[in-house]
Amino acid sequence: MGLSLLRNKASQHESIIYTVCTNAVAYKFLTTMINLEDDADLALELRKNATEYRAAAQAALKQIPLLVTPSLGLLQALLCGVSLLILPLSTISDT
C-alpha cells in the first residue's frame, strides 16, 4: 500500500483506501513509541506527529464513498478507521 502511494500507481479510489491504512499504521506505531519514550521533548514531538497522521487518516476515511465496491482493502481501511476511534481511548489516555 505504501509503495503504491509513493509510486503513484494506485487509482484515486485505491489511493484513498491506502492513505487511511498507512496513516493509521503510522499513528499506531507512534502512539506505541510515545508510551515507551522517556524523553519528554521527544514524546511531545511524537505525539504531535501522531496527531497529524490520525487526522490525515480520518480525513481520508471521510472521502470513501458509501456506495463503493466491496474489497479487502476497503475492509482493512474500515477496520483501521475503527481502530482510530478505539486506540486513543486505550493508549494515549494512559500517558
C-alpha positions in Angstrom: 0.0 0.0 0.0 2.7 2.5 1.0 4.7 1.8 -2.1 1.7 2.2 -4.3 1.1 5.6 -2.8 4.8 6.6 -3.1 5.0 5.5 -6.7 1.6 6.9 -7.7 0.5 3.5 -9.0 -2.9 3.4 -7.3 -6.2 4.6 -8.7 -7.8 7.6 -6.9 -10.2 5.2 -5.1 -7.3 2.9 -4.0 -5.2 5.9 -3.0 -7.9 7.0 -0.5 -8.1 3.5 1.0 -4.3 3.1 1.1 -4.0 6.5 2.7 -6.3 5.5 5.5 -4.4 2.3 6.2 -0.9 3.7 6.0 -1.6 6.7 8.2 -3.5 4.6 10.7 -0.5 2.2 11.0 1.9 5.2 11.4 -0.4 6.6 14.1 -0.4 3.2 15.9 3.3 2.9 15.7 3.9 6.4 17.1 1.5 6.0 19.9 3.3 2.9 20.9 6.6 4.7 20.8 5.2 7.6 22.9 4.4 5.1 25.7 7.9 3.7 25.6 9.7 7.1 25.4 11.4 8.5 28.5 12.5 11.9 26.9 9.6 14.3 27.4 10.5 16.6 24.5 10.8 13.6 22.1 7.5 12.2 23.4 5.8 15.6 22.8 7.1 15.7 19.2 6.0 12.1 18.6 2.5 13.0 20.0 2.3 15.9 17.6 3.2 13.7 14.6 0.8 11.0 15.7 -2.0 13.5 15.8 -1.2 14.6 12.3 -1.2 11.0 11.0 -4.5 10.4 12.8 -6.1 13.5 11.3 -4.9 12.5 7.8 -6.3 9.0 8.2 -9.6 10.3 9.4 -9.8 12.9 6.5 -9.2 10.1 4.0 -11.7 7.9 5.7 -14.4 10.5 5.2 -13.6 10.6 1.5 -14.5 6.9 1.0 -17.9 6.9 -0.9 -20.8 5.0 0.8 -21.6 3.1 -2.4 -18.2 1.6 -3.3 -17.5 -1.9 -4.5 -16.5 -4.1 -1.5 -12.9 -5.2 -1.4 -10.4 -6.5 1.1 -8.6 -3.1 1.0 -11.9 -1.4 1.9 -12.4 -3.8 4.8 -8.9 -3.1 6.0 -9.5 0.7 5.7 -12.7 0.5 7.7 -11.1 -1.6 10.4 -8.2 0.9 10.6 -10.8 3.7 10.9 -12.5 1.9 13.8 -9.1 1.4 15.5 -8.5 5.1 15.3 -11.7 5.6 17.4 -10.7 2.9 19.9 -7.0 3.4 20.2 -7.0 6.9 21.7 -9.2 5.7 24.5 -7.0 2.8 25.5 -3.5 4.0 24.7 -3.0 7.8 24.7 -5.1 8.4 27.8 -2.7 6.3 29.8 0.2 8.7 29.2 
